[in-house]
Amino acid sequence: MNQKLFLWLGSITLLLLQACGEIGNHKDNIQEVRTVDTTQSDTTQQVAKNTPPVIGDMKKHNGEVAACVTKYRQSPINVTTPGEKKEHSLKFKYVSSHEVVENLGHTVELLYDKGSEVAFDGKTYRLVQFHFHTPSEHKINADEFPMEVHMVHRGADSTYLVVALLFQQGEENAFLKTFIPDIPKQIGDTTESKKELNLTNLFPKDERFYTYSGSLTTPPYTEGVRWIIFRQPVTCSKEQIAVFKKIEGFNARNLQPMNLRRIEEF
């Protein structure tokens, strides 16, 4: 009888030990799941840390971050004066071109023969074409002008330099008068003649300039464009402005923020 009791107690003890082992294993499994959950949470936090910062004030961030997150050298801009005085070298080497005038619908554009160049700080750009915007795209101290012409130059490395000239209403402009009658009436048409044009005849007497680094003002808005803006506007008549406005309508891009740039004058 004692022997049977001993065996029975031994069986009970073994069952209890097995039960305790299963409970312990179950606790380990719960702990393992919690560990995995914690790891997932840490991973989520790590991803959040790698999210690009939201720029509120660009002055608090370096230029590299600003360049990656947002466009910051776009054109046109409001030119505030006076600008920072800087020494720059600018030399026009223009020759005459025969007349090639196009009605593109969104602008009036004139192609220019090869051979005309501008050298800015020792780098040479070839004059390709010039076209018009109504009203002006750039403003001077928030003042808008009725029209602006862009003389587009291209470097051997495919970079751009654009010379801009602003028009104010006044006396008839002799240079515009030479080709206005030849602007095609139909969109997409081109008029070509042996008539000679020389853009230097459009320049004002005061050849002082503003300059800044910006972009093209039409798609794809390529940056890295050097802008040169005549400080002195030239005049044209109300009737001449009306000719361009009738063809182009409103074709000025909105002003873009200056961000970290500065206007220079020379």
Number of C-alpha atoms within 10 A of each C-alpha: 5 7 7 9 10 10 11 11 10 12 12 10 12 11 11 12 12 11 12 12 12 12 12 11 12 12 11 12 12 10 12 12 11 12 12 11 12 12 12 12 11 12 12 11 11 11 9 10 10 8 8 10 10 9 13 8 9 15 11 9 12 9 12 8 13 19 11 10 12 10 13 20 24 21 26 22 21 19 21 15 12 11 16 13 11 12 10 13 11 16 12 14 14 16 16 16 19 16 21 22 24 23 22 17 17 18 20 22 21 25 18 24 17 13 13 19 19 21 16 16 11 11 11 19 23 22 26 17 17 20 18 25 24 24 23 24 26 27 17 14 11 11 11 17 18 18 23 22 20 21 20 21 23 19 16 10 7 9 14 22 28 23 20 25 24 26 22 19 18 11 12 15 16 12 16 16 12 13 17 14 10 17 21 17 14 12 14 10 13 17 15 14 10 9 12 13 21 15 15 13 10 15 14 15 9 10 11 13 20 23 24 22 18 25 23 21 18 11 7 8 15 16 18 16 21 19 23 23 22 20 19 17 19 19 18 21 15 14 11 16 19 14 14 22 21 11 20 20 16 15 17 20 16 12 15 17 15 18 14 11 12 14 19 21 21 16
